[in-house]
Structure formats: structure tokens, C-alpha cells
Amino acid sequence: MLVNQQLGRIEISWVTEIKEVPVTQLRKKMLEELQRRNYSHRTVKTYIRIVREFAEHFHQSPDKLGPEQIRQYQAHLFQTKKLAPATVSQYVSALRFLFVKTLRRHYLAEYIPFPKCSRRLPTVLSPEEVAQLIDSAHNLYHRTLLMTLYSTAMRRAELCRLEVHDVDSQRMMIRIHQCGNRDCGLSQSAGPPLRG
């Protein structure tokens, strides 16, 4: 898999161990559809990998495959590869994107069901446990990271992309640019370490 980040393009060939599967036009069309919808770089890579694995499993171009192969592949993911329902859901999303959005075969959506996933409730820490977690930090930097994560509920990736100009200490707000461009309020305890 070749990735060219400097040009903002992703070039990927769907190759089997025996021969190259002729899907260059299909790959190009799928990449265009993903980019047109502004999917993240990671999602694009994942969807392309999943479709490549689907094609390799049947040794055919994905556009030549239909409902029966989709059913067999989903069964293969659960029975042979022993993937979790959440992981299979990712495969389903990629295959649905290929067949519904790229190939415009809307009728195939009903043949690509999402598996039932058990929903686990998150473990909620008590205020004492949160204080103990934050106090366990060895230095001010780590303490600030933990306090920011906890007080804003931002994701780890969002915290990693945080820059100084994203922190508005006057309004006690942080601008998060990733998922949805949102502002998060800071608690009084998280504010002072971020002011620097």
C-alpha cells in the first residue's frame, strides 16, 4: 500500500498474491467519492484496505461481486477470522460505501447488514478516583494533560493536535478542530495550568 501524503492523494492497488486485480478505475472512483465527502485520511486507508481484502478473498474485482459473496464474506469475518462485531461493523461501513456510494447499487444496502453490537456502559470514575488519577501524574505536563482530557472530554487524538492558539484562557474555552470544530469549556481547576 503506497501513501503519498505530500500531495494529499492516496494511491493503493488491490493486489492478490497470484495476480493484480484490474480495478484501477474502481479504486480511483472510490477514492474520489471518499475525498469528495471529506473522509479522514485514516478512514480512507481503512476503507481501501477492507475493499482490497474483500477482493482478494474472492480473487475478483469487487464490482463483479454481489449479495451472495457479501453474505459469505461477513460469515468468514465472524467464523474464520473471529472478528468482534464492532470490527465487522467497520467492514460493513466500507463495503456499504463501495456498493452504495461508489457503485450506486442502493439495493445492496439491505444485503450488507450491520451486526448487533452489545452496548457496554462506560465505567464512571468517582470524584475521588478522578482526583487520585490526576494526582498520580509525575509532573505538571502530565497533570495538565490529564486535567484537560477529563475537563473537556476531548479525545486523545484531539488533545495531541491541540495548539497554544486553541486555548482561550480569557473565556476559559478550548477550540477543538477535529470532529466537528467545537468549543469546550474548561473547569476552574484545568484553567490555571493551561494559562502557562
C-alpha positions, 0 to 999 in steps of 0.5 A: 500500500503506497501513501503519498501524503505530500500531495494529499492523494492516496494511491493503493492497488488491490493486489492478490498474491497470484495476480493484480486485480484490474480495478484501477478505475474502481479504486480511483472512483472510490477514492474520489467519492471518499475525498469528495465527502471529506473522509479522514485520511485514516478512514480512507486507508481503512476503507481501501484496505477492507475493499482490497481484502474483500477482493482478494478473498474472492480473487475478483474485482469487487464490482463483479461481486454481489449479495451472495459473496457479501453474505459469505464474506461477513460469515468468514469475518465472524467464523474464520477470522473471529472478528468482534462485531464492532470490527465487522461493523467497520467492514460493513461501513466500507463495503456499504460505501463501495456498493452504495456510494461508489457503485450506486447499487442502493439495493445492496444496502439491505444485503450488507447488514450491520451486526448487533453490537452489545452496548457496554456502559462506560465505567464512571470514575468517582470524584475521588478516583478522578482526583487520585488519577490526576494526582498520580501524574509525575509532573505538571505536563502530565497533570495538565494533560490529564486535567484537560482530557477529563475537563473537556472530554476531548479525545486523545487524538484531539488533545495531541493536535491541540495548539497554544492558539486553541486555548482561550484562557480569557473565556476559559474555552478550548477550540477543538478542530477535529470532529466537528470544530467545537468549543469546550469549556474548561473547569476552574481547576484545568484553567490555571495550568493551561494559562502557562 
